[in-house]
């Protein structure tokens, strides 16, 4: 059964432990196999029908195109290098015909570039040729499990009563150009099962982005399980992630499932991935590739899981790969869609709306909601905008919560009422070093990017200082009003940056 698929093999015995799909459910899962090589099609048909799936095969691109349009399939195995119709075209057609279909790319010329291209276009996974019958069974078993989870999730979602529009949980919020681009990418990738790699400074909101992606995915009815890879020593981290069997180590008095099994059908958020020891990285890679979990101390497969991975780091992951801290193969497996979460100093125009949101949130949590909430004065908003925020959104959140605890109902919040941790402004020389460190761009591109960020910060803060009055802001900046408006438009800054401002 481990031999390479070529001629049609004898029907193999099912492997329920590997596929983890109830035999009775397999017949309800429709699979389409598209490949112009007849022996491979027949081999796949033989293996998958022996497993109990409903299978259709196509050998020509036009025939496959008609099959995809005519009948919805749950899983499609697509050759990436077809003749008359490309695998890329069939992938897009399948996804547009039935949102949520799982497309697995087969390719005889595997490369990181082609694999990433397929995954970024919405493929669920890829299968390099030649592959064995066992590899096919395991991968289709994982995909079938995902199909069943998605069906269950839709049923739960339809039966679930609507939730209040604004709950107690804080969510991602912002209207700056950089933020809108990041959240738009997160929303697009959320609908797929592609792995996401979040980068950004500590406190910028990477965990909220992970929650946003999970909440907007087809896995939203299942758990988002977070693990901080820097918070636990190696033995404990391994046990927490993979689980352990009774007697695996001193104190292991019973079998215990790990976080990977807890996240089955949902999402696993790997925070501070670079802090994960290399030995655990190798074991995690096996789970990502095959979905097979082996608990600490076990000599057999303990579970097959279907998990969506979101990883995050506050350092440069490519430098970590070069320095040997992060496995390159694991990095590329997790970095299907990279998203940079901008720091607060990269989007200062979002500070007022974030501050107002945090004020309302913490006033409702700590104080009597019947009492009128305090309001920010213009000087307070200017002070918030002028701060460097080394702790990013988390620091802003803590500062506002601190102020709420001490403020009187209905009070006007002044600049002196804001308990800044570090009231110093950003050092321009330090800022320039941060913006250009590790930059491989040309001199002119790096300079233009740095100047553009300076312009955005300066314009935002001068508008805040003017209380939202753009004419006054232009006078403070000592430029004519037309030039000031043109600069605002060039950098995507809205005229109503501060509500209540007047011309």
C-alpha positions, 0 to 999 in steps of 0.5 A: 500500500506504500508503493507509488500510485501508477497502474490501478492497484488491488483494492486496499483495506480501509484505514479508519485510524488514519482517515478518522472519518466514519465509514457511513459518512464517506459515501456522502462525500463527493470527490472529483479527480482531474488528471490527464494521466489515465493510470493515475486516475484509475489508481486514485479511483480504485483507492478512494472507492475502496474507502467508500467515497463517491468518486468521479474522474476526468481526463480532459480539461474541458470535460472537468470544467463541465463536471465542476459546473454541472455538479457540486463536489466536496473535494477536488483533486486537480493536476496543476499542469493540465493541457487545454485548461490549467489547474489554476483555472480549474481551481478558480472555477471550483471555488467560484462554483461552490464556496467551501469546496476543498481543492487539492493540487497534484503536481509532478514538478513541486516547488515552493513557488508553485505550491505557495501560488496554489495555496494563495489562490485558495487550494487546501493543500498540495500532493507532490507526484508520485505519491503512495496510496497511503499518502492519498488515503491520509490526505483525503481522510483529513479533507473529508473530516474538514468537509464533515466539520464544515457541514456541522458548523453550518448546521450549528450556525443556522440553529444558533440565536443571533448574538448582540452586535457589540459584545464584551470582547474587544475587536479589531478597529481602525480606518487608516490605509495600512490597517484597511489593507491588512484587515481586507487581506485577513477577511479574504483569507479567512474564508479559506483554510490557508495557514496565516503568518502574522508579523508585527510589534508586541501589542499591535493586535496580532491575537485580535487579528487571529480571532478575526480570521477565525470568527470569519471562517467556516470553523467559527463554531469550533474553538480558537485555541491559543498557545504562547510558545515563549511561556512554557519550558520545552517539556511542558510545551510539548505535553501541552501541544501534543498531549501525553499518555499515562506514565510518559513522565513523572506525574503523568497519571492518566492519558491527556489530549493536547491542544492540537486535539482540542483545536480539532475542527477549529484553529490553533494560534501559535503565538511567538512561534520563533520561541518554539524549540527546534525539536517541537518544530519538527514534530509540529511539521509532521502534524501539519503535513499529515494531520497525525498526532502522537502523544508524548510517550506513545508509540502509535498514532493517537489521533488524526486532526484537522486544524487551521494554523495561524502563527505570529511573531514580533520579530523578523521570521526570515532572520530567524530562519537564517540564524537557525532558530526557525525551520525553513520548511515549517516557516513556508508551511505556515507562511502561506499568507503573510499579514503584517499588523501595523504598529500604532505609530504607523496608523496614528489617525486610528488613535481617536477612534480606538481611544473612544472605543476603549473608553466606552468598553471599560466604562461599561465594565468598571462603572455604573452604566447609568452614569454618563461616560467621560469625554475626551477634550481636544487637548487629550486627543492631541496628547494621545496622538503625539505619544510614541506608543511603544506598547502599541494598542495594548498600551493605549488600552491599558492607559484608557482603562487606568483613566476610566477607573479614576475619572468622575462620571461626565468629566472632560478628560484632559491631557494631564488625566492620561497616565502615560507610561512614557510621555516622551515623543518618538526619537527621530533618529531611532525611528529612522533606524527602525524604518530602515533596519534590514531593508533590502529596497533601493535608496530612493524607495526606502527614503520615499517610504520613510518620508511618507510615514513621516508625512502621515504622522505629522499631518495626523498630529497637527490636525489633532492639535488643531482640533480637526480644523484643517484651515487652522492645521494648515496655518500651524504647519505653515503651508497654504491650505491647498497644499495641506489638503493635497497632502492629506488626500495623497496619504489617504487621510480623511478630512473628518480625522477628528469629529467636531472639527470645522473649516 
